[in-house]
Amino acid sequence: MVRIIPMASSIRPSLSSFRLSGGVPTTRFGVSLSPFHLPRRLLFSHLGSTVPQSQFFGLKASKLLRAEGSRVGMPLVGNVVQASTAAAEETALEWVKKDKRRMLHVVYRVGDLDRTIKFYTECLGMKLLRKRDIPEERYTNAFLGYGPEDSHFVIELTYNYGIDKYDIGTAFGHFGIAVEDVAKTVELIKAKGGKVTREPGPVKGGSTVIAFIEDPDGYKFELLERGPTPEPLCQVMLRVGDLGRSINFYEKAFGMELLRTRDNPEYKYTIAMMGYGPEDKNAVLELTYNYGVTDYDKGNAYAQIAIGTDDVYKTAEAVKLFGGKITREPGPLPGINTKITACLDPDGWKTVFLFSFCGQIHHLFLSWRTFET
């Protein structure tokens, strides 16, 4: 906790402009905007309203603060900024933990929609939940999964007319599917002409039986042998350049729980499992750090994950506070009672947060195109 020393009366008039007319406002999280709790954006704007917001943390902002420091005192300004930021972060953390969040679906692009639907339904046992063609925009969506969208994590496939191949890159890892018998599932996939890249067997350094397969577009799926589970589509694995940074971001900005970590020095990688509930009942993110690798090629195939939230505006503020980048400001989608915001994590992975007034998020076709702007 930063202690703020009251100012001498001789300089109080110079801070009167920090108070907005009509009383003391508050942030969306309820943090007081008194002179000692102003967030950076408002504090800097009152120190010099002529500085563009995009330059608040750049050279012009530094010059402005040095100039204003002669009047209000830089130690005080620094303390105000630190205290207000700490207060905002603490309040945001409390709200994020209470927000009712759930991973809704994962979006990626395929070159032949019917071929992929056939593979997922016949080889992986998924159900085609819905499909929509948008000829005026030249794309088609299909949702597949193991249960209704209002209670299960599902896949959203996007086919763009005339594009039959995408670059998966090196950053995306795999999807995880829990099955009761990995060996039988692999035999079925082989019989259907599927590609098996890792035969069934215990995971290195453990006892869980796994196998790896590829779908027709080259997306990898890890098959994990487990008992009956309410969420068979159980993992999305993404590679990151700094595991500690990613864990911190997903805990604070996304409100996820760190479920477990595993370091494998023999193969020079570490994983962290993160999500909104136990792995055996919920879909989770598997973040993988390969020793010494800080950057990856994301390609153009994988798109994003969608997460449900109670408030997209508070979500966007939390993402900004904890190091994320907002790529679509929070607000409603035209013509429907749904609000969204989109963001990037520190590695550039995209996530979309959604709130529906009617609670019918599962009835939306939220194509990756919706969030490109």
Salt bridges, closest charged atoms under 4 A:
GLU68 OE1 - ARG71 NH2 2.59
ASP99 OD2 - ARG101 NE 2.54
ASP114 OD1 - LYS131 NZ 3.20
GLU122 OE2 - LYS118 NZ 2.91
GLU122 OE1 - LYS192 NZ 3.89
GLU149 OE2 - ARG130 NE 2.53
GLU156 OE1 - HIS105 NE2 3.41
GLU199 OE2 - LYS190 NZ 3.02
GLU214 OE1 - LYS195 NZ 3.56
GLU214 OE2 - LYS220 NZ 3.47
ASP217 OD1 - ARG115 NH2 3.43
GLU222 OE1 - HIS174 NE2 3.04
GLU279 OE1 - ARG226 NH2 3.92
GLU279 OE2 - ARG260 NE 2.54
GLU286 OE1 - HIS174 NE2 3.62
GLU317 OE2 - ARG28 NE 3.47
GLU329 OE1 - LYS320 NZ 3.54
ASP347 OD1 - ARG245 NH2 3.24
GLU372 OE2 - LYS350 NZ 3.44
